[in-house]
Amino acid sequence: MSRKVDSAKRAAILRTAREIFRERSVSDAPVREIARRAGIATGTFYLYFQSKLDVVDALCDYYLAEQIQSIADSIDINDIKRSIANAVHAALVYASENADLVRLIDIRRSHMGRDTRPQGDRDVQKIVRAWLSSFSDKGVIYPYNPRIMAEIITGMIEWISKICFVWYDLDPRRYEDTLIELLQRGLIINYKE
């Protein structure tokens, strides 16, 4: 007989692990402490996750899913210039509010194989690709390859997030205006300030 998954216990594990990962590195956070602080037995932890890296994966998936939503909510389908500004701003604000998860994504990437890309990355790029395609079809932006442009744009935002929250402690707003202008000038056919 299989056990019923208790979503509240899973959420408690994730919430507690995130708190502990903020306090110290993932490698210095014992599973038994995550379980104890989540109010469960250590064995119960393993009913939900095989390892701490599985918890890291779940937290990163959460981050990427929410980032997709913040970008999607910021897009204006009628105004490319505003869409670019809003999407970049939304992505950087979301990263700022979740700097601890940006650090976990860096850890996750260091433990993944070279040819492995998380589903969340593909989902973010899919949204950006569809958005670019819609404006390209309208003749508003240059007809770059939307898949490649989506990879470049999301890569730039990821790079800024990594600089600000993994390598240093910087405010991403220092990059925001420049990135917005770069994208607007590079994408919009009849760009006007």
CORWO-V827047 format. One record per residue. PSI is psi in degrees with one decimal (none if undefined). Layout:
psi=PSI
psi=PSI
This chain:
psi=129.5
psi=151.4
psi=146.4
psi=133.6
psi=129.3
psi=107.2
psi=-29.1
psi=-38.8
psi=-41.9
psi=-44.7
psi=-38.9
psi=-40.9
psi=-47.4
psi=-45.4
psi=-45.4
psi=-44.3
psi=-41.4
psi=-43.5
psi=-45.9
psi=-40.0
psi=-26.1
psi=-34.5
psi=-34.8
psi=176.4
psi=160.2
psi=-42.7
psi=-23.7
psi=12.8
psi=100.8
psi=143.2
psi=-39.6
psi=-32.9
psi=-40.2
psi=-47.6
psi=-47.6
psi=-48.4
psi=-23.4
psi=-7.2
psi=29.3
psi=166.9
psi=153.6
psi=-40.7
psi=-33.5
psi=-36.0
psi=-46.0
psi=-9.7
psi=-24.0
psi=-32.7
psi=141.8
psi=-26.6
psi=175.0
psi=-33.8
psi=-29.9
psi=-35.0
psi=-43.5
psi=-45.2
psi=-45.5
psi=-41.4
psi=-38.9
psi=-40.4
psi=-40.5
psi=-48.2
psi=-49.7
psi=-39.0
psi=-42.8
psi=-34.3
psi=-41.5
psi=-45.9
psi=-41.6
psi=-36.8
psi=-47.3
psi=-39.8
psi=-22.6
psi=-12.0
psi=133.4
psi=111.8
psi=-7.8
psi=-11.5
psi=101.9
psi=-39.7
psi=-46.9
psi=-38.0
psi=-45.2
psi=-49.2
psi=-45.5
psi=-43.4
psi=-44.4
psi=-45.8
psi=-47.5
psi=-43.7
psi=-41.8
psi=-36.7
psi=-44.6
psi=-42.4
psi=-41.4
psi=-41.8
psi=-14.8
psi=42.2
psi=-34.3
psi=-34.8
psi=-30.7
psi=-41.3
psi=-38.8
psi=-36.1
psi=-38.8
psi=-41.4
psi=-45.8
psi=-46.7
psi=-34.0
psi=-19.1
psi=-1.0
psi=158.3
psi=160.6
psi=-41.5
psi=10.6
psi=128.0
psi=127.1
psi=148.9
psi=-37.8
psi=-38.9
psi=-44.6
psi=-36.4
psi=-42.2
psi=-47.0
psi=-33.1
psi=-43.1
psi=-47.7
psi=-41.2
psi=-44.9
psi=-41.3
psi=-47.0
psi=-41.6
psi=-40.0
psi=-39.9
psi=-31.5
psi=-41.7
psi=-30.3
psi=-6.1
psi=19.9
psi=-32.0
psi=162.0
psi=147.1
psi=56.6
psi=164.0
psi=113.8
psi=-34.9
psi=-45.7
psi=-44.0
psi=-39.0
psi=-40.2
psi=-40.6
psi=-47.6
psi=-48.2
psi=-33.1
psi=-38.6
psi=-42.9
psi=-40.1
psi=-40.4
psi=-44.7
psi=-43.5
psi=-41.0
psi=-44.3
psi=-46.6
psi=-33.8
psi=-14.6
psi=-52.5
psi=-40.3
psi=-177.5
psi=84.1
psi=159.3
psi=120.3
psi=-14.3
psi=-22.8
psi=-22.8
psi=-19.1
psi=-54.5
psi=-41.1
psi=-43.4
psi=-42.7
psi=-48.4
psi=-41.3
psi=-46.8
psi=-42.4
psi=-47.8
psi=-35.8
psi=-21.0
psi=-41.4
psi=124.9
psi=-51.5
psi=60.0
psi=132.6
psi=137.2
psi=none
